[in-house]
Amino acid sequence: MISFRVDARSGVPPYLQITQQVRQALRMGLLDAGDQLPTVREVVADVAVNPNTVLKAYRELEREGLVEARVGQGTFVLRRPAGPPPTTHSRLGRSLARWVREARSAGLDDEAIQSLLRITMQAEDAAAGSAGGPAGGSARGSARGSARGSARGSAGESAAGEGVA
């Protein structure tokens, strides 16, 4: 079962933090099709958020086709988001965690690490675009741009899957 963490200081609305954590758990294989999400009442008790916040998060996930609300039973996972399988996410997360440890031991702080990652991703997008790479490069960039604020406080946590328990 997933348990949520909401950081009121992150600048990211709590409902988005919840939806991001569910998506992350699905990508990492911590949740599978058929699994039940915590009830609204359980989330409210654990995280101290308004019930409408949890309902909004669950409705968003339902709109995306990832979960299904069943009257009187709860909310259940239907499928994973599109993309590589959980094993790929786990392997890359472990690799990234090693890289972050190496960067920190070299003296980089979180801001420097995030800056280096952002610059590297932008350079890769530019190289893919100039080399006639996939047209999806700009879509990836815009998705990253909207997620950038949410990643600031938890880049390492997301990569290592620690934001979800």
C-alpha positions as CSV (number, residue, x, y, z in Angstrom):
1,M,0.0,0.0,0.0
2,I,1.2,3.5,-0.8
3,S,1.5,6.2,1.8
4,F,1.7,9.8,0.7
5,R,3.9,12.7,1.8
6,V,2.8,16.3,1.2
7,D,5.2,19.2,1.5
8,A,3.3,22.4,2.1
9,R,6.5,24.4,1.4
10,S,7.2,22.9,-2.0
11,G,4.9,25.4,-3.9
12,V,3.3,22.4,-5.7
13,P,-0.4,22.0,-4.9
14,P,-1.1,19.0,-2.6
15,Y,-3.4,17.3,-5.1
16,L,-0.6,17.3,-7.7
17,Q,1.9,15.9,-5.2
18,I,-0.5,13.0,-4.6
19,T,-1.0,12.4,-8.3
20,Q,2.7,12.5,-8.9
21,Q,3.4,10.1,-6.1
22,V,0.8,7.6,-7.5
23,R,2.3,7.9,-11.0
24,Q,5.8,7.4,-9.6
25,A,4.7,4.3,-7.6
26,L,3.1,2.9,-10.8
27,R,6.3,3.5,-12.8
28,M,8.5,2.0,-10.2
29,G,6.3,-1.1,-9.8
30,L,5.2,-0.3,-6.3
31,L,1.6,-0.3,-7.4
32,D,0.1,-2.7,-9.9
33,A,-3.2,-3.0,-11.7
34,G,-5.8,-4.1,-9.3
35,D,-4.2,-2.6,-6.2
36,Q,-6.4,-0.4,-4.1
37,L,-5.3,3.2,-3.2
38,P,-5.7,4.3,0.4
39,T,-9.2,5.6,1.1
40,V,-9.8,9.4,1.3
41,R,-10.3,9.0,5.0
42,E,-7.0,7.2,5.4
43,V,-5.1,9.8,3.4
44,V,-6.7,12.7,5.3
45,A,-5.7,11.0,8.6
46,D,-2.1,10.3,7.5
47,V,-1.3,13.5,5.7
48,A,-3.6,16.1,7.2
49,V,-5.1,17.4,3.9
50,N,-8.6,18.4,3.0
51,P,-10.7,15.4,1.8
52,N,-11.5,17.5,-1.4
53,T,-7.8,17.6,-2.1
54,V,-7.6,13.8,-2.1
55,L,-10.7,13.5,-4.2
56,K,-9.3,16.0,-6.7
57,A,-6.1,13.9,-7.0
58,Y,-8.0,10.7,-7.5
59,R,-10.4,12.3,-10.0
60,E,-7.3,13.5,-12.0
61,L,-5.8,10.0,-12.0
62,E,-9.2,8.6,-13.0
63,R,-9.5,11.1,-15.9
64,E,-6.0,9.9,-17.1
65,G,-7.4,6.3,-17.0
66,L,-4.9,5.1,-14.4
67,V,-7.4,4.4,-11.6
68,E,-11.1,3.7,-11.2
69,A,-13.4,4.7,-8.4
70,R,-15.8,1.9,-7.4
71,V,-18.8,3.1,-5.4
72,G,-18.6,1.7,-1.8
73,Q,-15.3,-0.2,-2.5
74,G,-12.6,2.4,-3.1
75,T,-10.2,3.5,-5.8
76,F,-8.3,0.9,-7.7
77,V,-5.4,0.9,-10.1
78,L,-6.3,0.1,-13.7
79,R,-2.9,0.4,-15.5
80,R,0.5,1.9,-15.4
81,P,1.3,5.1,-17.3
82,A,2.8,4.6,-20.8
83,G,6.6,4.2,-20.9
84,P,9.3,1.7,-19.9
85,P,8.6,-1.1,-17.5
86,P,9.2,-0.7,-13.8
87,T,12.4,-2.6,-14.0
88,T,13.9,0.0,-16.3
89,H,12.8,2.8,-13.9
90,S,14.3,0.9,-10.9
91,R,17.6,0.3,-12.7
92,L,18.0,3.9,-13.9
93,G,16.9,5.2,-10.4
94,R,19.7,3.1,-8.8
95,S,22.2,4.4,-11.4
96,L,21.1,8.0,-10.8
97,A,21.3,7.5,-7.0
98,R,24.9,6.4,-7.4
99,W,25.6,9.4,-9.6
100,V,24.1,11.8,-7.1
101,R,26.3,10.2,-4.3
102,E,29.3,10.7,-6.5
103,A,28.4,14.3,-7.3
104,R,27.9,15.1,-3.6
105,S,31.2,13.5,-2.7
106,A,32.8,15.7,-5.3
107,G,31.4,18.7,-3.5
108,L,28.3,19.5,-5.5
109,D,25.2,20.7,-3.5
110,D,21.6,20.0,-4.5
111,E,21.3,23.2,-6.4
112,A,24.5,22.5,-8.4
113,I,23.3,18.9,-9.1
114,Q,19.9,20.1,-10.3
115,S,21.5,22.7,-12.5
116,L,23.9,20.2,-14.0
117,L,21.0,17.8,-14.7
118,R,18.8,20.5,-16.2
119,I,21.6,21.8,-18.5
120,T,22.5,18.2,-19.6
121,M,18.9,17.4,-20.4
122,Q,18.6,20.7,-22.4
123,A,21.7,19.9,-24.3
124,E,20.5,16.4,-25.1
125,D,17.1,17.8,-26.3
126,A,19.0,20.4,-28.5
127,A,21.2,17.7,-29.9
128,A,18.3,15.4,-30.6
129,G,16.4,18.3,-32.3
130,S,19.4,19.3,-34.5
131,A,20.2,15.7,-35.4
132,G,16.6,15.2,-36.7
133,G,15.7,13.4,-33.6
134,P,12.1,12.7,-32.6
135,A,9.7,15.6,-32.7
136,G,8.8,14.7,-29.2
137,G,11.9,16.5,-27.9
138,S,10.0,19.7,-27.5
139,A,7.1,18.0,-25.7
140,R,9.6,16.4,-23.3
141,G,11.0,19.8,-22.7
142,S,7.6,21.4,-22.0
143,A,6.6,18.5,-19.7
144,R,9.9,19.0,-17.8
145,G,9.3,22.7,-17.6
146,S,6.0,22.2,-15.9
147,A,7.4,19.6,-13.6
148,R,10.6,21.5,-12.9
149,G,9.1,23.3,-9.9
150,S,7.9,20.0,-8.4
151,A,11.3,18.4,-8.9
152,R,13.3,21.1,-7.1
153,G,12.7,19.8,-3.6
154,S,12.7,16.1,-4.4
155,A,14.9,15.4,-7.4
156,G,16.9,12.7,-5.5
157,E,13.8,11.4,-3.8
158,S,12.0,10.9,-7.0
159,A,14.9,9.3,-8.7
160,A,15.5,6.8,-6.0
161,G,11.8,6.2,-5.4
162,E,12.0,7.4,-1.8
163,G,9.1,9.8,-2.2
164,V,6.7,6.9,-2.0
165,A,6.5,4.3,0.7
